[in-house]
Amino acid sequence: MRVPTGVAMRDAREQLFDAAERVLLKDGPEALTSRAVTTEAGCAKGLLHKHFTDFDGFLAELVLDRIRRLEELAAVLRRSVGQGTVAENLAAMLTELFGSVAVAIVSLTISRDGLRARLREAVPTGIPILTEAGQHVMDYLRAEQELGRIRADADINSLGLSLIGSAHLMFADRTGVRPTTDDVRKFVASVLS
């Protein structure tokens, strides 16, 4: 298949990121190549290299962009403090987070040495996306604890890590059966109790 080289793309970076997400979700991290991304985006391979130093640089920017997008979920979670139930609020956030490309990005990060090395510069500790999501969950739990909706003696760090790690495992299940928000809510409620 010949891909046109002279076609102008609006916001090429975002289109390439979206194409990479589609490849990740459809075929997994092992199928993610520069050719797969540009084919999915419907552009010439040179476009990717025009905007990024190399493919690991592209992937690092993709992960960092998706970490920035996590801020939108965190803002929704912060606005829910004191409203609804804690389990419902967390279940909605975790389902949205892990129902998207986050699980595939974690797998991608783990599978590529060059990507991990690049990300260490920007995210020196932990696993990108999981670390940031865990911090947002802990911040939310602390705010709910201050309102008395979580026990005063609860270990917020342990709760946050348990919720993020276990939710990730729930969604990383390769059986093809995705947990529902209700499944996640039941799990969160059991952890919080």
C-alpha positions as CSV (number, residue, x, y, z in Angstrom):
1,M,0.0,0.0,0.0
2,R,1.4,3.4,-1.0
3,V,0.8,6.2,1.5
4,P,0.6,9.7,0.1
5,T,3.5,11.9,1.1
6,G,2.1,15.3,0.2
7,V,-1.1,15.3,2.3
8,A,-1.2,17.9,5.0
9,M,-2.2,16.7,8.4
10,R,-3.9,18.9,11.0
11,D,-2.2,18.4,14.4
12,A,0.1,15.7,13.2
13,R,1.4,14.9,16.7
14,E,-2.1,14.2,18.1
15,Q,-3.1,12.2,15.0
16,L,0.1,10.0,15.4
17,F,-0.6,9.6,19.1
18,D,-4.2,8.5,18.5
19,A,-3.0,6.1,15.8
20,A,-0.5,4.6,18.2
21,E,-3.3,4.1,20.8
22,R,-5.4,2.3,18.2
23,V,-2.5,0.0,17.3
24,L,-1.8,-0.6,21.0
25,L,-5.5,-1.4,21.8
26,K,-6.0,-3.6,18.7
27,D,-2.7,-5.5,18.4
28,G,-0.7,-4.9,21.6
29,P,2.7,-3.3,22.4
30,E,4.6,-5.9,20.3
31,A,2.9,-4.7,17.1
32,L,3.7,-1.0,17.8
33,T,6.2,0.1,15.2
34,S,6.7,3.4,13.4
35,R,5.3,1.8,10.2
36,A,2.2,0.5,12.0
37,V,1.6,4.0,13.5
38,T,2.0,5.9,10.3
39,T,0.0,3.3,8.3
40,E,-2.8,3.6,10.9
41,A,-2.6,7.4,10.7
42,G,-2.7,7.3,6.9
43,C,0.5,9.3,6.5
44,A,4.1,8.8,5.3
45,K,6.6,7.3,7.7
46,G,8.7,10.4,7.4
47,L,6.1,12.5,9.2
48,L,6.7,10.7,12.5
49,H,10.5,11.4,12.2
50,K,9.8,15.1,11.2
51,H,8.1,15.6,14.6
52,F,10.2,13.2,16.8
53,T,13.9,12.4,17.1
54,D,13.2,8.7,16.9
55,F,10.6,6.1,17.7
56,D,11.4,5.8,21.4
57,G,11.2,9.6,21.5
58,F,7.8,9.4,20.0
59,L,6.7,6.8,22.5
60,A,8.0,8.8,25.4
61,E,6.1,11.8,24.2
62,L,2.9,9.6,23.8
63,V,3.2,8.3,27.4
64,L,3.9,11.8,28.8
65,D,0.9,13.2,26.9
66,R,-1.3,10.5,28.3
67,I,0.0,11.3,31.8
68,R,-1.0,14.9,31.3
69,R,-4.5,13.8,30.2
70,L,-4.8,11.9,33.5
71,E,-5.1,15.3,35.0
72,E,-8.6,15.6,33.6
73,L,-9.7,12.4,35.4
74,A,-8.0,13.6,38.6
75,A,-9.9,16.9,38.4
76,V,-13.2,15.0,38.1
77,L,-12.2,12.9,41.1
78,R,-11.3,16.0,43.1
79,R,-14.7,17.6,42.3
80,S,-16.4,14.5,43.6
81,V,-15.0,14.8,47.1
82,G,-17.8,14.8,49.6
83,Q,-20.4,13.8,47.0
84,G,-21.8,10.4,46.1
85,T,-20.0,7.5,47.7
86,V,-16.3,7.1,47.9
87,A,-16.5,3.6,46.2
88,E,-18.6,5.0,43.4
89,N,-16.3,7.9,42.8
90,L,-13.2,5.8,42.7
91,A,-14.8,3.1,40.6
92,A,-15.8,5.6,38.0
93,M,-12.2,7.0,37.9
94,L,-10.5,3.6,37.8
95,T,-12.9,2.3,35.1
96,E,-12.3,5.3,33.0
97,L,-8.5,5.1,33.5
98,F,-8.0,1.4,32.9
99,G,-10.8,1.1,30.4
100,S,-8.8,3.3,28.1
101,V,-5.3,2.8,26.8
102,A,-3.6,2.9,30.3
103,V,-3.1,-0.8,30.6
104,A,-1.6,-1.1,27.1
105,I,0.8,1.9,27.9
106,V,1.9,0.1,31.1
107,S,2.7,-3.0,29.0
108,L,4.4,-0.9,26.4
109,T,6.6,0.8,29.0
110,I,7.6,-2.5,30.6
111,S,8.4,-4.1,27.3
112,R,10.7,-1.4,25.8
113,D,14.1,-0.7,27.4
114,G,14.7,2.5,25.3
115,L,11.3,3.9,26.3
116,R,11.9,3.2,30.0
117,A,15.3,5.0,29.8
118,R,13.7,8.0,28.1
119,L,10.9,8.2,30.6
120,R,13.2,8.0,33.6
121,E,14.3,11.5,32.8
122,A,10.7,12.8,33.2
123,V,9.3,10.2,35.6
124,P,12.2,9.1,37.8
125,T,10.3,6.6,40.0
126,G,7.6,4.1,39.6
127,I,5.7,3.0,36.5
128,P,4.5,5.9,34.4
129,I,0.7,6.4,34.5
130,L,0.3,4.0,37.5
131,T,2.5,6.2,39.7
132,E,0.6,9.4,38.8
133,A,-2.8,7.7,39.0
134,G,-1.9,6.3,42.4
135,Q,-1.0,9.7,43.7
136,H,-4.3,11.2,42.5
137,V,-6.2,8.4,44.2
138,M,-4.2,8.9,47.4
139,D,-4.9,12.7,47.3
140,Y,-8.6,12.0,46.8
141,L,-8.6,9.5,49.7
142,R,-6.9,12.0,52.0
143,A,-9.5,14.6,51.1
144,E,-12.3,12.2,51.9
145,Q,-10.5,11.2,55.1
146,E,-10.5,14.9,56.2
147,L,-14.3,15.0,55.7
148,G,-14.7,11.8,57.9
149,R,-15.8,9.6,55.0
150,I,-12.8,7.4,55.4
151,R,-11.7,6.2,58.9
152,A,-9.2,8.5,60.5
153,D,-6.7,5.6,61.2
154,A,-6.8,4.3,57.6
155,D,-3.4,4.0,55.9
156,I,-4.1,6.1,52.8
157,N,-0.8,5.1,51.0
158,S,-1.6,1.4,51.4
159,L,-5.2,1.9,50.3
160,G,-4.2,3.9,47.2
161,L,-1.5,1.4,46.1
162,S,-3.9,-1.5,46.7
163,L,-6.6,0.2,44.6
164,I,-4.3,1.1,41.7
165,G,-2.4,-2.1,41.5
166,S,-5.5,-4.3,41.8
167,A,-7.6,-2.3,39.4
168,H,-4.7,-2.5,36.9
169,L,-4.7,-6.3,37.3
170,M,-8.4,-6.5,36.9
171,F,-8.3,-4.7,33.5
172,A,-5.0,-6.4,32.4
173,D,-6.8,-9.8,32.4
174,R,-6.3,-11.3,28.9
175,T,-9.5,-13.3,28.9
176,G,-11.3,-10.6,27.0
177,V,-13.8,-10.1,29.8
178,R,-13.6,-6.5,30.9
179,P,-14.8,-5.6,34.4
180,T,-17.8,-3.3,34.7
181,T,-18.0,-0.2,36.8
182,D,-20.1,-2.2,39.2
183,D,-17.4,-4.9,39.4
184,V,-14.9,-2.2,40.2
185,R,-17.2,-0.5,42.7
186,K,-17.7,-3.8,44.6
187,F,-13.9,-4.3,44.7
188,V,-13.2,-0.8,45.8
189,A,-15.9,-1.0,48.6
190,S,-14.3,-4.3,49.8
191,V,-10.9,-2.7,50.0
192,L,-12.2,0.4,51.7
193,S,-14.0,-1.7,54.3
